Amino acid sequence: MKAYVFHGPGQSAWEDVPDPGVQEPTDAIVRVDDVTLCGTDLHILKGDVPEVRPGTVLGHEAVGEIVDVGGDVRIVRPGDRVLVSCITACGRCRYCREGTYGQCRGGGGWILGHLIDGTQAEYVRVPYADLSVHPLPSALDGKDAVLLADIFPTSYEVGVLNGQVRPGDTVAVVGAGPVGLAAVATARLFAPERVIAVDLAAARLEAAKHFGADAVADAREAPEQLVADLTGGLGADVVVEAVGVPETFELCTRIVRPGGHLANVGVHGKPVTLHLEDLWIKNVTITTGLVDTYSTPTLLRMAAAGRLPTGQLVTHTFPLNHMEEAYDVFARAADTGALKVVLGEEPHEEVVPYRAA
């Protein structure tokens, strides 16, 4: 089969690899129909995730059809259309029993496209299939559903729920890329007073308005002052960091109010200074986290009911065998306007940064 293979920092290719097969009785083999690219994949290609070994097939999000299962798989069977989650869960270790599947110690966690071959391929082997794939409602389109494999659970769990967004809050989302926009959309489920989006790109700030941001700020133009003006000088109740660089994390620490929550979602490849000389007295709660995907069944039901703007994030589609072109477009988002890139569908005639509901 064909797959997108990592060969070391800055080196990758769409090439022939052996077909996957069932290795354990809990495995399923999924034919990939729709797959998307993630900012984490770009971090891997930069060398920021050294655990990924050369020769690994990238990708951790997909929609497809089960074509084979091991003898112990009970919930899904060949012919089922499923969402492949970015997180694999053994279901037996302490963390899985607590619902923190991202920290699985039984051979799961984030392994697809990280520790084992991933989803950016014609077929993928999914360990612990009964807990790691989700049957899809027939009404849910593949390019909509694939966004529930990672970015919507990540923004919802690690950003909105960890940040403890409540009715009447001021929520600031720093970074209006795909995860940040999903955080804007899911924060609105809790009826905040306002949501503020901060980014460098005017197109992404415009997209944030369409996803529900009440105010936007250019990161180069004193967003601290806008937050202060809108909150009577208090600061934001909840700040979601959705970029993953030192400058944005430090900005978040400056705009969160005393007693507020800072929820870090961004993937950081460099050390960040934690200014405890300022923060020690402010009763600020800082959370970090890898998504657990416990919310995926709920989000799937909401998407099937039309309650989540999933497809509006998709700006580019490509055939599966145009993986290298898709990566180029996604990596140059500032020039191309890319938010989410989905492969497996017919390509759009033109790029649109967002689509109104």
Summary of the structure (lengths in Angstrom):
residues: 357
radius of gyration: 19.8
end to end distance: 37.4
largest distance: 61.4
contacts: 1304
relative contact order: 0.15
helix: 31%
strand: 25%
